[in-house]
Amino acid sequence: MKNKLILIWIVLFELVVVAFLAVRIYLNQSKVLGETVSMNPINKDELIFSEEGNLKYFYERKPNSIDSKKQEWLPNNYDYEITINAESLNERFDYSSDKPQDVFRIITIGDSFTYGKYVNTKENYPERLEDLLNKELKCQNIKRFEVINLGMGGYDIEYSVHRFKIRG
């Protein structure tokens, strides 16, 4: 019984500490446990907003733009560059809307993991998958693979489906 009570107190203490740290970060205080915390709010000048039906906060990146930043909180002050193509996608290339006969297309949808937040465009997983498929797979009727990244940070399934409808 005594061990259970001690365990409960430890868990409660850990929850209080985590809540305290979360509130400090949320309030954008500059130091947490002695470390500088850098908050990176969304720069609305880099986005296009449009209310689409029930999607009050639907947004996409401005086409033909580059997001190049240094993140002090990432290891070694990691620099990354995200290139946005003509269709507002985190892609290295612009793809034609009409798919060539000998091209096989794959579409990825999702949130910031698919989008590749804080990662160079050429290193996000849809781009790496495209490179791998084009390098390793040889198919009789397929000349090239195109993996199109429809991911966007903060999107849930409803927003992802809508983006698929307008961009996919």
DSSP file (Angstrom, degrees, kcal/mol; ACC not computed):
  #  RESIDUE AA STRUCTURE BP1 BP2  ACC     N-H-->O    O-->H-N    N-H-->O    O-->H-N    TCO  KAPPA ALPHA  PHI   PSI    X-CA   Y-CA   Z-CA
    1    1 A M     >        0   0    0      0, 0.0     4,-2.0     0, 0.0     5,-0.1   0.000 360.0 360.0 360.0 -41.9    0.0    0.0    0.0
    2    2 A K  H  >  +     0   0    0      1,-0.2     4,-2.2     2,-0.2     5,-0.2   0.882 360.0  53.1 -64.4 -38.0    2.8    2.4    0.9
    3    3 A N  H  > S+     0   0    0      1,-0.2     4,-2.3     2,-0.2    -1,-0.2   0.878 107.8  51.0 -64.2 -38.6    4.5    1.7   -2.4
    4    4 A K  H  > S+     0   0    0      2,-0.2     4,-2.3     1,-0.2    -1,-0.2   0.910 109.7  50.0 -64.7 -42.2    1.4    2.5   -4.3
    5    5 A L  H  X S+     0   0    0     -4,-2.0     4,-2.2     2,-0.2    -2,-0.2   0.903 111.0  48.7 -64.4 -42.0    1.0    5.8   -2.5
    6    6 A I  H  X S+     0   0    0     -4,-2.2     4,-2.2     2,-0.2    -1,-0.2   0.921 111.2  50.7 -62.9 -43.7    4.7    6.7   -3.2
    7    7 A L  H  X S+     0   0    0     -4,-2.3     4,-2.4     1,-0.2    -2,-0.2   0.893 109.0  51.0 -61.7 -41.4    4.1    5.9   -6.9
    8    8 A I  H  X S+     0   0    0     -4,-2.3     4,-2.6     1,-0.2    -1,-0.2   0.916 110.2  49.5 -62.6 -43.9    1.0    8.1   -7.0
    9    9 A W  H  X S+     0   0    0     -4,-2.2     4,-2.4     2,-0.2    -2,-0.2   0.887 110.7  50.2 -64.1 -38.6    2.9   11.0   -5.5
   10   10 A I  H  X S+     0   0    0     -4,-2.2     4,-2.5     2,-0.2    -2,-0.2   0.932 111.7  47.4 -64.2 -45.8    5.8   10.6   -8.0
   11   11 A V  H  X S+     0   0    0     -4,-2.4     4,-2.3     2,-0.2    -2,-0.2   0.919 112.8  49.0 -62.9 -44.0    3.4   10.5  -10.9
   12   12 A L  H  X S+     0   0    0     -4,-2.6     4,-2.2     2,-0.2    -1,-0.2   0.911 110.7  50.7 -62.4 -41.8    1.5   13.6   -9.6
   13   13 A F  H  X S+     0   0    0     -4,-2.4     4,-2.3     1,-0.2    -2,-0.2   0.925 110.3  49.3 -61.2 -44.7    4.8   15.5   -9.1
   14   14 A E  H  X S+     0   0    0     -4,-2.5     4,-2.5     1,-0.2    -1,-0.2   0.891 110.0  51.5 -62.3 -40.0    5.9   14.6  -12.7
   15   15 A L  H  X S+     0   0    0     -4,-2.3     4,-2.6     2,-0.2    -1,-0.2   0.902 109.6  49.7 -63.6 -41.1    2.5   15.8  -14.1
   16   16 A V  H  X S+     0   0    0     -4,-2.2     4,-2.5     2,-0.2    -2,-0.2   0.915 111.6  48.7 -64.4 -42.8    2.9   19.1  -12.2
   17   17 A V  H  X S+     0   0    0     -4,-2.3     4,-2.5     2,-0.2    -2,-0.2   0.930 112.8  47.2 -63.3 -46.0    6.4   19.6  -13.5
   18   18 A V  H  X S+     0   0    0     -4,-2.5     4,-2.4     2,-0.2    -2,-0.2   0.916 113.0  49.2 -62.6 -43.3    5.4   18.9  -17.1
   19   19 A A  H  X S+     0   0    0     -4,-2.6     4,-2.4     2,-0.2    -1,-0.2   0.912 110.5  51.1 -62.2 -42.2    2.4   21.2  -16.8
   20   20 A F  H  X S+     0   0    0     -4,-2.5     4,-2.2     1,-0.2    -2,-0.2   0.930 111.7  46.5 -60.7 -46.4    4.6   24.0  -15.4
   21   21 A L  H  X S+     0   0    0     -4,-2.5     4,-2.4     1,-0.2    -2,-0.2   0.895 111.6  51.8 -63.9 -40.2    7.1   23.6  -18.3
   22   22 A A  H  X S+     0   0    0     -4,-2.4     4,-2.9     2,-0.2    -1,-0.2   0.908 109.8  48.8 -63.4 -42.0    4.2   23.6  -20.8
   23   23 A V  H  X S+     0   0    0     -4,-2.4     4,-2.4     2,-0.2    -1,-0.2   0.913 110.6  51.3 -65.2 -41.7    2.7   26.8  -19.4
   24   24 A R  H  <>S+     0   0    0     -4,-2.2     5,-2.0     2,-0.2    -2,-0.2   0.922 113.9  43.6 -61.3 -43.9    6.2   28.5  -19.4
   25   25 A I  H ><5S+     0   0    0     -4,-2.4     3,-1.9     1,-0.2    -2,-0.2   0.928 112.4  53.2 -66.6 -44.2    6.7   27.6  -23.1
   26   26 A Y  H 3<5S+     0   0    0     -4,-2.9    -2,-0.2     1,-0.3    -1,-0.2   0.877 106.1  52.4 -58.6 -39.5    3.1   28.6  -24.0
   27   27 A L  T 3<5S-     0   0    0     -4,-2.4    -1,-0.3    -5,-0.2    -2,-0.2   0.421 113.6-123.5 -79.1   3.3    3.6   32.0  -22.4
   28   28 A N  T < 5 +     0   0    0     -3,-1.9     2,-0.2     1,-0.2    -3,-0.2   0.836  45.2 172.5  60.7  38.1    6.7   32.3  -24.6
   29   29 A Q      < -     0   0    0     -5,-2.0    -1,-0.2     1,-0.1     8,-0.2  -0.554  36.3-127.2 -75.3 146.9    9.1   33.0  -21.7
   30   30 A S  S    S+     0   0    0     -2,-0.2     7,-2.2     6,-0.1     2,-0.4   0.728  85.1  46.7 -74.2 -23.4   12.6   33.0  -22.9
   31   31 A K  E     +A   36   0A   0      5,-0.2     2,-0.4    -7,-0.1     5,-0.2  -0.972  51.4 176.2-128.0 134.5   14.1   30.5  -20.5
   32   32 A V  E >  S-A   35   0A   0      3,-2.5     3,-2.1    -2,-0.4   -11,-0.0  -0.985  84.4 -15.5-131.1 120.9   13.0   27.1  -19.4
   33   33 A L  T 3  S-     0   0    0     -2,-0.4     3,-0.1     1,-0.3    -1,-0.1   0.847 129.1 -55.8  51.4  37.7   15.3   25.1  -17.0
   34   34 A G  T 3  S+     0   0    0      1,-0.2     2,-0.4     0, 0.0    -1,-0.3   0.353 114.8 115.2  82.7  -6.9   18.1   27.6  -18.0
   35   35 A E  E <  S-A   32   0A   0     -3,-2.1    -3,-2.5     1,-0.0     2,-0.3  -0.782  70.5-116.4 -99.5 140.7   17.7   26.9  -21.7
   36   36 A T  E     -A   31   0A   0     -2,-0.4     2,-0.5    -5,-0.2    -5,-0.2  -0.576  27.9-154.6 -72.9 131.7   16.6   29.6  -24.2
   37   37 A V        -     0   0    0     -7,-2.2     2,-0.6    -2,-0.3    -1,-0.0  -0.943   3.3-159.4-111.9 125.7   13.4   28.6  -25.9
   38   38 A S        -     0   0    0     -2,-0.5     2,-0.4     2,-0.0    35,-0.1  -0.914   5.4-154.8-107.6 117.4   12.6   30.1  -29.3
   39   39 A M        -     0   0    0     -2,-0.6   -13,-0.0   -11,-0.1    -2,-0.0  -0.743   2.1-158.2 -90.0 138.7    9.0   30.1  -30.4
   40   40 A N        -     0   0    0     -2,-0.4     3,-0.1    31,-0.0    -2,-0.0  -0.760  11.3-168.4-119.3  83.6    8.4   30.1  -34.1
   41   41 A P        -     0   0    0      0, 0.0     2,-0.2     0, 0.0    -2,-0.0  -0.300  36.4 -90.4 -68.5 157.7    4.9   31.5  -34.9
   42   42 A I        -     0   0    0      1,-0.1     2,-0.9     2,-0.0     3,-0.1  -0.490  34.1-132.2 -67.6 132.1    3.5   31.1  -38.3
   43   43 A N    >   -     0   0    0     -2,-0.2     3,-1.9     1,-0.2     4,-0.2  -0.792  14.7-160.0 -86.3 107.0    4.4   34.0  -40.5
   44   44 A K  G >  S+     0   0    0     -2,-0.9     3,-1.3     1,-0.3    -1,-0.2   0.701  84.9  70.1 -65.1 -19.8    1.0   34.9  -42.1
   45   45 A D  G 3  S+     0   0    0      1,-0.2    -1,-0.3    -3,-0.1    -2,-0.0   0.711  96.0  54.5 -68.9 -18.5    2.7   36.8  -44.9
   46   46 A E  G <  S+     0   0    0     -3,-1.9    16,-2.3    15,-0.1     2,-0.3   0.405 103.2  72.7 -92.5   1.6    3.9   33.4  -46.3
   47   47 A L  E <   -B   61   0B   0     -3,-1.3     2,-0.5    14,-0.2    14,-0.2  -0.798  65.6-142.9-120.9 158.1    0.5   31.9  -46.4
   48   48 A I  E     -B   60   0B   0     12,-3.2    12,-2.0    -2,-0.3     2,-0.4  -0.988  22.7-160.2-115.6 123.3   -2.7   32.1  -48.5
   49   49 A F  E     +B   59   0B   0     -2,-0.5     2,-0.3    10,-0.2    10,-0.2  -0.831  16.1 166.8-104.8 141.5   -5.9   31.8  -46.4
   50   50 A S        -     0   0    0      8,-2.3     2,-0.7    -2,-0.4     8,-0.4  -0.927  33.6-129.8-152.8 130.6   -9.3   30.9  -47.9
   51   51 A E        -     0   0    0     -2,-0.3     2,-0.6     6,-0.1     5,-0.2  -0.705  28.0-173.3 -79.4 119.1  -12.5   29.8  -46.1
   52   52 A E  B >   -C   55   0C   0      3,-1.6     3,-2.7    -2,-0.7     2,-0.2  -0.910  51.3 -67.3-118.2 102.1  -13.7   26.7  -47.9
   53   53 A G  T 3  S-     0   0    0     -2,-0.6    -1,-0.0     1,-0.3    -2,-0.0  -0.357 121.1  -6.6  58.1-120.5  -17.1   25.5  -46.7
   54   54 A N  T 3  S+     0   0    0     -2,-0.2     2,-1.5     1,-0.1    -1,-0.3   0.480 113.0  98.9 -83.1  -3.8  -16.7   24.4  -43.1
   55   55 A L  B X   +C   52   0C   0     -3,-2.7    -3,-1.6     1,-0.2     3,-1.2  -0.632  45.2 171.6 -90.6  85.0  -12.9   24.8  -43.2
   56   56 A K  T 3  S+     0   0    0     -2,-1.5    -1,-0.2     1,-0.3    -3,-0.1   0.790  75.9  39.1 -65.6 -30.1  -12.6   28.2  -41.5
   57   57 A Y  T 3  S+     0   0    0     -3,-0.2     2,-0.3    -5,-0.1    -1,-0.3  -0.083  75.6 149.0-115.9  33.6   -8.8   28.1  -41.3
   58   58 A F    <   +     0   0    0     -3,-1.2    -8,-2.3    -8,-0.4     2,-0.3  -0.519  20.7 163.9 -69.7 129.7   -7.8   26.5  -44.6
   59   59 A Y  E     -B   49   0B   0     -2,-0.3     2,-0.3   -10,-0.2   -10,-0.2  -0.975  20.9-171.3-145.1 157.5   -4.4   27.8  -45.7
   60   60 A E  E     -B   48   0B   0    -12,-2.0   -12,-3.2    -2,-0.3     2,-0.1  -0.947  36.1 -92.9-141.4 162.1   -1.6   27.0  -48.1
   61   61 A R  E     -B   47   0B   0     27,-0.6   -14,-0.2    -2,-0.3     3,-0.1  -0.435  50.5 -96.3 -72.4 151.1    1.9   28.3  -48.6
   62   62 A K        -     0   0    0    -16,-2.3     3,-0.5    -2,-0.1    -1,-0.1  -0.483  50.1-105.2 -66.1 136.4    2.4   31.0  -51.2
   63   63 A P  S    S+     0   0    0      0, 0.0    23,-0.3     0, 0.0    22,-0.2  -0.207  95.4  16.3 -64.0 155.1    3.4   29.5  -54.6
   64   64 A N  S    S+     0   0    0     21,-1.4     2,-0.3     1,-0.2    21,-0.2   0.889  96.2 130.5  51.4  50.1    7.0   29.8  -55.8
   65   65 A S  E     -D   84   0D   0     19,-0.7    19,-3.2    -3,-0.5     2,-0.4  -0.842  48.8-139.5-127.9 166.1    8.5   30.7  -52.5
   66   66 A I  E     -D   83   0D   0     -2,-0.3     2,-0.7    17,-0.2    17,-0.2  -0.994   3.1-159.4-129.1 132.4   11.4   29.6  -50.3
   67   67 A D  E     +D   82   0D   0     15,-3.0    15,-3.0    -2,-0.4     2,-0.5  -0.930  21.2 171.2-110.4 105.4   11.3   29.2  -46.6
   68   68 A S  E     +D   81   0D   0     -2,-0.7     2,-0.3    13,-0.2    13,-0.2  -0.966  10.3 154.9-121.0 118.6   14.9   29.3  -45.4
   69   69 A K  E     -D   80   0D   0     11,-1.9    11,-2.3    -2,-0.5     2,-0.5  -0.939  39.5-133.1-141.8 160.3   15.5   29.5  -41.6
   70   70 A K  E     -D   79   0D   0     -2,-0.3     2,-0.7     9,-0.2     9,-0.2  -0.977  20.7-154.2-111.9 127.0   18.0   28.7  -38.9
   71   71 A Q    >   -     0   0    0      7,-2.2     3,-1.2    -2,-0.5     7,-0.3  -0.887   7.0-168.3-106.0 107.7   16.5   26.9  -35.9
   72   72 A E  T 3  S+     0   0    0     -2,-0.7     5,-0.3     1,-0.3    -1,-0.1   0.767  86.6  57.8 -65.3 -25.5   18.6   27.6  -32.8
   73   73 A W  T 3  S+     0   0    0    -35,-0.1    -1,-0.3    -3,-0.1     3,-0.1   0.621  91.5  84.4 -84.5 -11.3   16.7   24.9  -30.8
   74   74 A L  S X  S-     0   0    0     -3,-1.2     3,-1.5     4,-0.2     4,-0.2  -0.579 100.4 -79.8 -85.4 154.9   17.6   22.2  -33.3
   75   75 A P  G >  S+     0   0    0      0, 0.0     3,-1.0     0, 0.0    -1,-0.1  -0.224 113.5   3.4 -55.5 139.2   21.0   20.4  -33.0
   76   76 A N  G 3  S-     0   0    0      1,-0.2     3,-0.2    -4,-0.1    -3,-0.1   0.776 123.0 -75.0  56.5  31.9   24.0   22.4  -34.4
   77   77 A N  G <   -     0   0    0     -3,-1.5    -1,-0.2    -5,-0.3    -5,-0.2   0.914  69.4-143.8  47.4  49.4   21.7   25.3  -35.3
   78   78 A Y    <   -     0   0    0     -3,-1.0    -7,-2.2    -7,-0.3     2,-0.4  -0.130  10.6-150.3 -49.6 126.0   20.4   23.3  -38.2
   79   79 A D  E     -D   70   0D   0     -9,-0.2     2,-0.3    -3,-0.2    -9,-0.2  -0.800  18.3-178.7 -94.9 141.6   19.6   25.4  -41.3
   80   80 A Y  E     -D   69   0D   0    -11,-2.3   -11,-1.9    -2,-0.4     2,-0.4  -0.978  16.3-155.2-139.4 156.8   16.8   24.2  -43.6
   81   81 A E  E     -D   68   0D   0     -2,-0.3    40,-2.2   -13,-0.2     2,-0.5  -0.978   5.0-166.7-135.1 121.0   15.3   25.3  -46.9
   82   82 A I  E     -D   67   0D   0    -15,-3.0   -15,-3.0    -2,-0.4     2,-0.5  -0.926   9.1-156.2-107.5 124.5   11.8   24.5  -48.0
   83   83 A T  E     -D   66   0D   0     -2,-0.5     8,-0.9   -17,-0.2     2,-0.5  -0.883   2.4-156.4-103.7 128.4   11.0   25.2  -51.6
   84   84 A I  E     -DE  65  90D   0    -19,-3.2   -19,-0.7    -2,-0.5     6,-0.2  -0.897  14.3-146.7-104.1 125.8    7.3   25.7  -52.5
   85   85 A N    >   -     0   0    0      4,-2.6     3,-1.8    -2,-0.5   -21,-1.4  -0.073  37.5 -81.1 -83.8-172.3    6.4   25.0  -56.1
   86   86 A A  T 3  S+     0   0    0      1,-0.3     8,-0.1   -23,-0.3    -1,-0.1   0.690 129.0  54.4 -64.4 -20.1    3.9   26.7  -58.4
   87   87 A E  T 3  S-     0   0    0      2,-0.1    -1,-0.3   -25,-0.1     3,-0.1   0.196 119.6-105.9 -99.3  15.0    1.1   24.6  -56.9
   88   88 A S  S <  S+     0   0    0     -3,-1.8   -27,-0.6     1,-0.2     2,-0.3   0.775  77.5 135.9  66.7  29.3    1.9   25.6  -53.2
   89   89 A L        -     0   0    0    -29,-0.1    -4,-2.6     2,-0.1     2,-1.9  -0.822  68.3-114.5-109.1 147.9    3.4   22.2  -52.5
   90   90 A N  B    S+E   84   0D   0     59,-0.4     2,-0.3    -2,-0.3    -6,-0.2  -0.600  72.5 130.7 -77.9  83.8    6.7   21.5  -50.6
   91   91 A E        -     0   0    0     -2,-1.9    31,-0.1    -8,-0.9    30,-0.1  -0.950  63.9-140.2-140.0 152.6    8.3   20.0  -53.8
   92   92 A R  S    S+     0   0    0     -2,-0.3     2,-0.3    29,-0.1    -1,-0.1   0.752  89.9  42.5 -79.2 -27.3   11.5   20.4  -55.7
   93   93 A F  S    S-     0   0    0     -8,-0.0     2,-0.5    -7,-0.0    -8,-0.1  -0.801  75.4-125.3-123.2 157.7    9.7   20.2  -59.1
   94   94 A D        -     0   0    0     -2,-0.3     2,-0.4    -9,-0.1    -2,-0.0  -0.906  31.0-152.8 -95.9 129.2    6.6   21.5  -60.8
   95   95 A Y        -     0   0    0     -2,-0.5     2,-0.1     1,-0.0     4,-0.1  -0.836  16.9-115.2-104.7 141.5    4.5   18.6  -62.1
   96   96 A S        -     0   0    0     -2,-0.4    -1,-0.0     2,-0.2     0, 0.0  -0.430  17.6-130.0 -71.2 148.4    2.2   19.0  -65.1
   97   97 A S  S    S+     0   0    0     -2,-0.1     2,-0.8     1,-0.1    -1,-0.1   0.847  97.4  70.3 -67.9 -31.4   -1.5   18.6  -64.3
   98   98 A D  S    S-     0   0    0      1,-0.0    -2,-0.2    -3,-0.0    -1,-0.1  -0.785  88.0-137.6 -88.0 115.4   -1.8   16.1  -67.2
   99   99 A K        -     0   0    0     -2,-0.8    -2,-0.1     1,-0.1     6,-0.0  -0.565  18.0-120.6 -75.7 126.6    0.1   13.0  -66.2
  100  100 A P    >   -     0   0    0      0, 0.0     3,-1.6     0, 0.0    -1,-0.1  -0.325  23.9-115.1 -62.0 151.7    2.2   11.5  -69.0
  101  101 A Q  T 3  S+     0   0    0      1,-0.3    -2,-0.1     3,-0.0    40,-0.0   0.832 112.9  49.0 -58.3 -37.3    1.3    8.0  -70.0
  102  102 A D  T 3  S+     0   0    0     40,-0.1    41,-3.3     2,-0.0    42,-1.4   0.174  93.4  94.3 -95.1  18.6    4.6    6.5  -68.8
  103  103 A V  E <   -f  144   0E   0     -3,-1.6     2,-0.5    39,-0.2    42,-0.2  -0.917  59.2-153.6-112.7 136.1    4.6    8.2  -65.3
  104  104 A F  E     -f  145   0E   0     40,-2.3    42,-2.3    -2,-0.4     2,-0.4  -0.942  16.8-155.9-108.1 122.9    3.3    6.5  -62.2
  105  105 A R  E     -f  146   0E   0     -2,-0.5     2,-0.4    40,-0.2    42,-0.2  -0.796  12.5-172.5-105.3 141.6    2.1    9.0  -59.6
  106  106 A I  E     -f  147   0E   0     40,-2.8    42,-3.1    -2,-0.4     2,-0.5  -0.993  11.4-153.6-125.8 134.6    1.8    8.6  -55.8
  107  107 A I  E     -f  148   0E   0     -2,-0.4     2,-0.4    40,-0.2    42,-0.2  -0.934   4.3-161.0-112.9 132.3    0.1   11.2  -53.6
  108  108 A T  E     -f  149   0E   0     40,-2.8    42,-2.9    -2,-0.5     2,-0.3  -0.925   9.9-176.2-109.7 135.7    1.0   11.6  -50.0
  109  109 A I        +     0   0    0     -2,-0.4     2,-0.3    41,-0.2    42,-0.2  -0.910  27.6  89.8-125.1 156.6   -1.3   13.5  -47.6
  110  110 A G        -     0   0    0     40,-0.3    42,-1.9    -2,-0.3    45,-0.2  -0.988  63.4 -61.5 155.7-162.9   -0.9   14.3  -44.0
  111  111 A D  S >> S-     0   0    0     -2,-0.3     4,-2.6    40,-0.2     3,-0.5   0.125  81.6 -46.4-100.3-147.4    0.4   16.9  -41.4
  112  112 A S  H 3>>S+     0   0    0      1,-0.2     4,-2.4    40,-0.2     5,-2.0   0.741 130.6  61.6 -64.2 -24.5    3.8   18.3  -40.7
  113  113 A F  H 345S+     0   0    0      2,-0.2    12,-0.4     3,-0.2    -1,-0.2   0.931 112.1  37.2 -66.9 -43.9    5.5   14.9  -40.8
  114  114 A T  H <45S+     0   0    0     -3,-0.5    -2,-0.2     1,-0.2    37,-0.2   0.922 116.3  53.6 -70.5 -44.7    4.5   14.4  -44.4
  115  115 A Y  H  <5S-     0   0    0     -4,-2.6    -2,-0.2    35,-0.1    -1,-0.2   0.885 109.3-124.5 -56.7 -41.7    5.0   18.1  -45.3
  116  116 A G  T ><5 -     0   0    0     -4,-2.4     3,-1.8    -5,-0.2    -3,-0.2   0.847  29.7-163.5  94.6  44.0    8.6   17.9  -43.9
  117  117 A K  T 3 <S+     0   0    0     -5,-2.0    -1,-0.1     1,-0.3     3,-0.1  -0.388  76.3   7.8 -61.2 133.5    8.5   20.7  -41.3
  118  118 A Y  T 3  S+     0   0    0      1,-0.2     2,-0.4    -2,-0.1    -1,-0.3   0.694 111.6 105.1  66.3  22.5   12.1   21.8  -40.3
  119  119 A V  S <  S-     0   0    0     -3,-1.8    -1,-0.2   -39,-0.1     5,-0.1  -0.987  80.7-102.4-131.5 140.8   13.6   19.5  -43.0
  120  120 A N    >>  -     0   0    0     -2,-0.4     3,-2.2   -41,-0.2     4,-0.6  -0.319  36.3-117.9 -55.8 142.4   15.1   20.5  -46.4
  121  121 A T  G >4 S+     0   0    0    -40,-2.2     3,-1.5     1,-0.3     6,-0.3   0.901 114.8  55.1 -52.3 -45.2   12.6   19.8  -49.2
  122  122 A K  G 34 S+     0   0    0    -41,-0.3    -1,-0.3     1,-0.3    -2,-0.1   0.633 109.1  50.5 -66.4 -10.8   14.9   17.3  -50.8
  123  123 A E  G <4 S+     0   0    0     -3,-2.2    -1,-0.3    -7,-0.1    -2,-0.2   0.426  79.9 110.8-108.2  -0.1   15.0   15.4  -47.5
  124  124 A N  S <X S-     0   0    0     -3,-1.5     4,-2.2    -4,-0.6     3,-0.4  -0.401  81.8-108.9 -71.8 158.0   11.3   15.1  -46.7
  125  125 A Y  H  > S+     0   0    0    -12,-0.4     4,-2.5     1,-0.2     5,-0.2   0.831 115.0  54.4 -65.8 -33.7   10.0   11.5  -47.0
  126  126 A P  H  > S+     0   0    0      0, 0.0     4,-2.2     0, 0.0    -1,-0.2   0.912 111.9  46.1 -63.2 -37.7    7.9   12.0  -50.2
  127  127 A E  H  > S+     0   0    0     -3,-0.4     4,-2.4    -6,-0.3    -2,-0.2   0.905 113.7  48.1 -68.4 -40.8   11.0   13.3  -52.0
  128  128 A R  H  X S+     0   0    0     -4,-2.2     4,-2.5     2,-0.2    -1,-0.2   0.881 110.8  51.6 -67.3 -36.9   13.2   10.6  -50.7
  129  129 A L  H  X S+     0   0    0     -4,-2.5     4,-2.9    -5,-0.2     5,-0.2   0.927 109.4  50.4 -63.3 -44.1   10.6    8.0  -51.7
  130  130 A E  H  X S+     0   0    0     -4,-2.2     4,-2.4     1,-0.2    15,-0.2   0.932 112.1  46.9 -59.1 -47.3   10.5    9.4  -55.2
  131  131 A D  H  X S+     0   0    0     -4,-2.4     4,-1.7     1,-0.2    -1,-0.2   0.917 113.3  48.9 -60.9 -43.8   14.3    9.3  -55.5
  132  132 A L  H  X S+     0   0    0     -4,-2.5     4,-3.1     2,-0.2     5,-0.4   0.925 111.8  48.0 -63.0 -46.0   14.4    5.8  -54.2
  133  133 A L  H  X S+     0   0    0     -4,-2.9     4,-1.9     1,-0.2    -1,-0.2   0.919 113.5  47.4 -62.0 -43.5   11.7    4.5  -56.5
  134  134 A N  H  < S+     0   0    0     -4,-2.4    -1,-0.2    -5,-0.2    -2,-0.2   0.796 118.6  41.5 -69.5 -27.2   13.3    6.2  -59.6
  135  135 A K  H  < S+     0   0    0     -4,-1.7    -2,-0.2    -5,-0.2    -1,-0.2   0.887 126.6  27.6 -83.9 -42.0   16.7    4.8  -58.7
  136  136 A E  H  < S+     0   0    0     -4,-3.1     2,-0.4    -5,-0.2    -3,-0.2   0.813 104.1  73.5 -96.1 -33.6   15.8    1.2  -57.6
  137  137 A L     <  -     0   0    0     -4,-1.9     2,-0.5    -5,-0.4    -1,-0.0  -0.694  50.4-174.0 -94.4 134.6   12.6    0.2  -59.4
  138  138 A K        +     0   0    0     -2,-0.4     2,-0.4     6,-0.0     5,-0.1  -0.976  10.3 179.0-123.6 116.2   12.5   -0.7  -63.1
  139  139 A C  B >   -G  142   0F   0      3,-0.6     3,-0.5    -2,-0.5    -2,-0.0  -0.914  32.3-127.5-121.0 147.1    9.1   -1.3  -64.5
  140  140 A Q  T 3  S+     0   0    0     -2,-0.4    -1,-0.1     1,-0.2     0, 0.0   0.900 106.1  25.6 -59.9 -47.9    8.3   -2.2  -68.1
  141  141 A N  T 3  S+     0   0    0      1,-0.0     2,-0.5     2,-0.0    -1,-0.2   0.329 107.0  85.4-102.4   7.1    5.6    0.5  -68.8
  142  142 A I  B <   +G  139   0F   0     -3,-0.5    -3,-0.6     1,-0.1   -39,-0.2  -0.941  42.3 175.0-117.5 120.8    6.8    3.1  -66.3
  143  143 A K  S    S+     0   0    0    -41,-3.3     2,-0.3    -2,-0.5   -40,-0.2   0.802  71.4   4.9 -87.2 -34.0    9.5    5.6  -67.2
  144  144 A R  E     -f  103   0E   0    -42,-1.4   -40,-2.3     2,-0.0     2,-0.4  -0.997  60.3-136.0-154.0 149.2    9.4    7.6  -64.0
  145  145 A F  E     -f  104   0E   0     -2,-0.3     2,-0.4   -15,-0.2   -40,-0.2  -0.874  15.1-164.5-104.5 142.1    7.7    7.8  -60.6
  146  146 A E  E     -f  105   0E   0    -42,-2.3   -40,-2.8    -2,-0.4     2,-0.7  -0.987   2.0-165.9-126.7 120.8    6.4   11.1  -59.2
  147  147 A V  E     -f  106   0E   0     -2,-0.4     2,-0.5   -42,-0.2   -40,-0.2  -0.927  13.2-156.3-107.0 112.0    5.6   11.3  -55.5
  148  148 A I  E     -f  107   0E   0    -42,-3.1   -40,-2.8    -2,-0.7     2,-0.8  -0.792   6.2-142.9 -99.2 124.3    3.5   14.4  -54.9
  149  149 A N  E     +f  108   0E   0     -2,-0.5   -59,-0.4   -42,-0.2   -40,-0.1  -0.750  29.2 164.4 -92.8 104.7    3.6   15.9  -51.4
  150  150 A L        +     0   0    0    -42,-2.9   -40,-0.3    -2,-0.8   -41,-0.2   0.261  36.3 127.9 -98.9   9.8    0.2   17.2  -50.3
  151  151 A G        -     0   0    0    -43,-0.2   -61,-0.3   -42,-0.2     2,-0.3  -0.290  34.1-177.9 -65.9 151.1    1.1   17.4  -46.6
  152  152 A M    >   -     0   0    0    -42,-1.9     3,-1.8     3,-0.1   -40,-0.2  -0.951  32.5-105.2-152.5 131.1    0.7   20.6  -44.7
  153  153 A G  T 3  S+     0   0    0     -2,-0.3     3,-0.1   -42,-0.3   -42,-0.1  -0.296 103.6  16.4 -58.1 132.3    1.5   21.3  -41.0
  154  154 A G  T 3  S+     0   0    0      1,-0.3    -1,-0.3    -2,-0.0     2,-0.2   0.372  90.1 137.4  88.8  -4.2   -1.5   21.5  -38.7
  155  155 A Y    <   -     0   0    0     -3,-1.8    -1,-0.3   -45,-0.2     2,-0.2  -0.533  34.8-163.3 -78.0 139.2   -3.9   19.7  -41.1
  156  156 A D     >  -     0   0    0     -2,-0.2     4,-2.5    -3,-0.1     5,-0.2  -0.430  46.7 -80.7-101.6-171.5   -6.3   17.1  -39.8
  157  157 A I  H  > S+     0   0    0      1,-0.2     4,-2.7     2,-0.2     5,-0.2   0.870 128.5  54.0 -63.3 -38.0   -8.0   14.6  -42.1
  158  158 A E  H  > S+     0   0    0      1,-0.2     4,-1.8     2,-0.2    -1,-0.2   0.919 112.9  42.6 -63.6 -43.5  -10.8   17.0  -43.1
  159  159 A Y  H  > S+     0   0    0      2,-0.2     4,-2.4     1,-0.2    -2,-0.2   0.889 113.9  52.3 -69.4 -39.4   -8.2   19.6  -44.3
  160  160 A S  H  X S+     0   0    0     -4,-2.5     4,-2.2     2,-0.2    -2,-0.2   0.903 109.2  49.6 -63.1 -41.8   -6.0   17.0  -45.9
  161  161 A V  H  X S+     0   0    0     -4,-2.7     4,-2.1     2,-0.2    -1,-0.2   0.913 110.8  49.9 -64.1 -42.0   -9.0   15.6  -47.9
  162  162 A H  H  X S+     0   0    0     -4,-1.8     4,-1.9     1,-0.2    -2,-0.2   0.918 110.3  49.9 -63.3 -42.1   -9.9   19.1  -49.0
  163  163 A R  H  X>S+     0   0    0     -4,-2.4     4,-2.6     1,-0.2     5,-0.6   0.888 108.6  53.4 -63.6 -37.5   -6.4   19.7  -50.2
  164  164 A F  H  X5S+     0   0    0     -4,-2.2     4,-2.1     1,-0.2    -1,-0.2   0.908 107.0  52.5 -61.5 -41.3   -6.4   16.5  -52.0
  165  165 A K  H  <5S+     0   0    0     -4,-2.1    -2,-0.2     1,-0.2    -1,-0.2   0.875 118.7  34.3 -63.8 -37.5   -9.6   17.6  -53.8
  166  166 A I  H  <5S+     0   0    0     -4,-1.9    -2,-0.2    -5,-0.1    -1,-0.2   0.748 135.3  21.9 -92.0 -22.6   -8.1   20.9  -55.0
  167  167 A R  H  <5       0   0    0     -4,-2.6    -3,-0.2    -5,-0.2    -2,-0.2   0.642 360.0 360.0-115.9 -21.9   -4.5   19.8  -55.6
  168  168 A G     <<       0   0    0     -4,-2.1    -3,-0.1    -5,-0.6    -4,-0.1   0.473 360.0 360.0 -83.7 360.0   -4.5   16.0  -56.1
